[in-house]
Structure formats: structure tokens, C-alpha cells
């Protein structure tokens, strides 16, 4: 993961996991956090400014850059923002869960494939995607991503490749 403001390796390093079945894409984030007591989670309503909190962002384009991308953000209080591109009026029926631990927190997202224009079987498909983290525990905003998109996560041309196996 890279710090999008400095270009250096992100510290601490988050992890993202992906799997699927015939109806859902499942994403999990693991966020090491030595300052758990400093987590920021001010957004409390669906589609609020969740990106201003300690949160994870997921960008998905099942068409691999041919159509549009979807964005999902979950903060440490399990508040969801979802949108199509930068259109936050689009809503999914994605299910989310958050777990806070002593020195880390996790986010899980289950996304219905049909709602993002995808269909099983996924094996062999190539998507573009990005996994991101907004970290606020140090005071100043930090932004980390799996694929370096520059200073904006909304840069689908720089998304990484996600191969379904």
C-alpha cells in the first residue's frame, strides 16, 4: 500500500481480501492501528462524509474500464457510503460489518453482483479495482491505497487489476 500524498509505503500497512460466490462479492479490510482510541467516526448517516473519518474505500469496475465504477466506503462505526462514480445518490443493498480490536479494526462488505452489473461465473473475469484507507488517528488526514492513483482515489485509469480465479 502507498501513501497517496507522499508516494512512500503506507504505515501501517492495511490488507484487503476478496472472494465471491454466485451472488455476492465479499471484501474484507484489515487495518492495523496502534492508536485505536483516536479513531475518528463523525459521519453517522448513510451516504454521509464517511471519507472524512477513519474508513476503508473500495472502488470496483467489473467492466475493467469500459463503463463505470462503483464506490463503497465504510467507517469504523459501520456507516456506509455507496455511489456510482461520483454520484452518491446511487444506493446498493450491500451488507457491511465492522469489528474493533485492541490494535486493529476490520471492515467486511458483501456486494450483490447484479447491482454492479456483474454476473456469475466470475472465474476468468478481469476487473479494475482499488482498495483504500483513510486514516485520521495521527491528526492530519492520511490516505493510503493498494494501487497508486495519485492524490485522488477517483482515478479509474490508475486502478489495479483484479483477476477472478
N, C-alpha and C positions, 0 to 999 in steps of 0.2 A: 504494500500500500504506500502511496505517496502523499505528502503534504502538498496540496494544490497551490498554496501560496509561496512555498519555498522551493519546491521540486525535490526536496530531500525525503528520505524514508520517513514515514509516519511513525510517531512514538506516542502512545503504544500502538502496536500492530493489531488491528482487528482481523477477524476471519469471517468468511462468508461460505455458506454451504447451499447447494441446490440439489433437489431431486424432484421427481414428478411421478404421477400415475396417470390414468386415462382421463381424469377430470381436473386435476389441480397441479400447479407448480408450487413447490414448497421451498421457501428460502429461510435460512437461519443466519443470524449475525451473532458473533461472539465478540464482545467489547471489553478487553481488559481495562480496568480503571482503578488506579491507585488512590484516587480522590472521590470515592463513591459518595461521600457526604456532601460534595459540591455539585452534584448533578443538577442541571437546570432543566425544568419542565414547566414552563409558564403556559403553554397552549393547552387548553382543556377541552376544546370543542372540535368536532370533526372538521377537517379541512382548514384548521387554524394555521398560524405561522409556526408549524412544528419544526421547520428547518432552523428556527432561531434557538431551539432547545438542543440538549444532548439527544441526538437522534440518528437513526440509520435511514439512508435513502437507497432506493432500488430503481434503476432505470432499465426498462425492457423494450426491445423491439423484435418481436418474433419474425418480422419480415426482413431482418438484417439490413436495415437502412433503406428499404424500398417504400415504406409507407409512413408510419408514425410510431412514436414511442410512448410508453406509459411510465408514470412515476408513482412510487409509493414511498411514504415517509412515516416512520413510527418513532415517537419519542419515548423517553424512559417511563412515562406514565401510561403507555399504551394508547396514545391518541394517534389516529390515522389521518393522513392527508393522502388523497389519491387524485390523479389527474391524467389527462391525455395530452402529451406535450406540455405546454404551459397553461392549459385550460383546466383550472381547478374545479369547474362545475361538473366534470365527469366523475361519476362515482361507481365503484365496484361493490361487490359483496364479499371482498377479501376478508378473511378472518386473521386476527393478529393476537399475539401473546407476548408478554414481557416478563422476564424474571430478573430480579435484582439480587446479587450475591454480595459477599464481603469485599471482593476485589475485582468484580466484573459484572456485566449485565448482558442479557441476551434478548434478541428480538426474533420472533418467528412470524412468518406471513404465509398464508395459504391463498393462492390466487386462482380463481376459476379460469381455466384455459379459454373457454368460449368468450369470456368478457374481454380478453386481449387479442382476439382474432386468431387464436391458435387451436389446433385440433390434434388429438392423438391419432396415430402413434407419433411421438416426438423423436424417437430414435433416428439419428442421422440428420436431423434438422440443425441448422446453424443460425443462431440469433446474435444480435448485438445487445450488450448489456453493460451496466456499471453498478458497482456496489460502493456505497459511500457512507461516511460517518461525519457528523457534525459534533465537535467536542467543545464544551463550554466550561469545563471544570477548572481550567487554568486562568479564567477571567476573560482573556481575549479569545475571540472565535477562532477555532481551528477547523479545517476542512480536509478530510482525507478521502482518497478514492483508490479503488483497485486499478482502474485504468486512468492514466493521467489525462484529464480533459482541460487542463489549464485552470484558470480561476473560476470558471463556471461549470457546474455539473451538467448544465443543459447544453451539451456539446455532442450531439449524437454521432458526429463524424469521428469522434475520438473514443467512442465506446469500445470495449473489448469484445472479443469473440466468445460466444458461449455455445459450445458444441454439445448437443444432446446425445448421450450414449446409452 
